[in-house]
Amino acid sequence: MIHNSMLEEYFTTADEQDRLALVNAIHVRAVEPVDISNAMLWLCSEEGRYVTGSAIRVDAGANLR
C-alpha cells in the first residue's frame, strides 16, 4: 500500500531528519495487512472482550518517534 513512486521520490529527496520520522521502531519495512487483520480479530474475540475505548496502534512502533 505504501510502495509507490511518490514515496520513493520523497525518500530520495527529503531531509534526513524528515526521513527518520517515518522509520519504525521495530525493524520491519512496513506493517503487513495480515497484522492489522490479526489485531482486529483479537479485538473481536473473547480475549479482547474487556478492551474498550482504546486506540490500538499496529504501526511497528512508528508512533514512538
Kinemage of the C-alpha trace (Angstrom):
@kinemage 1
@onewidth
@group {chain A} dominant
@subgroup {mainchain}
@vectorlist {calphas} color= white
{ca met a 1} P 0.000 0.000 0.000
{ca ile a 2} L 2.909 2.378 0.547
{ca his a 3} L 5.250 1.289 -2.230
{ca asn a 4} L 4.699 3.914 -4.907
{ca ser a 5} L 6.617 6.494 -6.939
{ca met a 6} L 5.624 9.432 -4.706
{ca leu a 7} L 7.054 7.784 -1.597
{ca glu a 8} L 10.196 6.675 -3.406
{ca glu a 9} L 10.783 10.253 -4.586
{ca tyr a 10} L 10.266 11.521 -1.028
{ca phe a 11} L 12.898 9.164 0.361
{ca thr a 12} L 15.442 10.219 -2.268
{ca thr a 13} L 14.909 13.972 -1.877
{ca ala a 14} L 13.801 14.557 1.738
{ca asp a 15} L 15.967 15.844 4.553
{ca glu a 16} L 17.457 13.093 6.739
{ca gln a 17} L 15.573 14.256 9.841
{ca asp a 18} L 12.286 14.092 7.950
{ca arg a 19} L 13.053 10.566 6.716
{ca leu a 20} L 13.905 9.376 10.230
{ca ala a 21} L 10.450 10.449 11.405
{ca leu a 22} L 8.953 7.747 9.178
{ca val a 23} L 11.132 4.866 10.381
{ca asn a 24} L 9.520 2.163 12.514
{ca ala a 25} L 10.879 1.458 15.994
{ca ile a 26} L 10.699 -2.275 15.241
{ca his a 27} L 12.988 -3.210 12.372
{ca val a 28} L 10.421 -4.020 9.698
{ca arg a 29} L 9.907 -2.151 6.460
{ca ala a 30} L 6.132 -1.945 6.829
{ca val a 31} L 3.276 -3.500 8.730
{ca glu a 32} L 1.571 -6.187 6.670
{ca pro a 33} L -2.208 -6.183 6.112
{ca val a 34} L -2.412 -9.504 7.983
{ca asp a 35} L -1.070 -7.747 11.097
{ca ile a 36} L -3.992 -5.317 11.020
{ca ser a 37} L -6.415 -8.189 10.436
{ca asn a 38} L -4.965 -10.153 13.354
{ca ala a 39} L -5.406 -7.177 15.686
{ca met a 40} L -8.999 -6.783 14.550
{ca leu a 41} L -9.703 -10.482 15.031
{ca trp a 42} L -8.197 -10.345 18.510
{ca leu a 43} L -10.396 -7.384 19.414
{ca cys a 44} L -13.472 -9.247 18.160
{ca ser a 45} L -12.527 -12.427 20.005
{ca glu a 46} L -13.264 -13.466 23.558
{ca glu a 47} L -9.707 -12.445 24.573
{ca gly a 48} L -10.381 -8.809 23.652
{ca arg a 49} L -13.729 -8.574 25.421
{ca tyr a 50} L -12.555 -6.117 28.080
{ca val a 51} L -10.748 -3.749 25.716
{ca thr a 52} L -12.972 -0.712 25.228
{ca gly a 53} L -12.405 2.878 24.226
{ca ser a 54} L -8.773 2.353 23.270
{ca ala a 55} L -6.753 3.196 20.203
{ca ile a 56} L -4.591 0.226 19.351
{ca arg a 57} L -1.803 1.241 17.011
{ca val a 58} L -0.499 -1.532 14.811
{ca asp a 59} L 2.378 0.515 13.422
{ca ala a 60} L 5.596 -1.300 14.406
{ca gly a 61} L 6.353 1.458 16.873
{ca ala a 62} L 6.324 4.299 14.305
{ca asn a 63} L 4.267 6.425 16.683
{ca leu a 64} L 7.036 6.270 19.327
{ca arg a 65} L 9.343 8.546 17.359
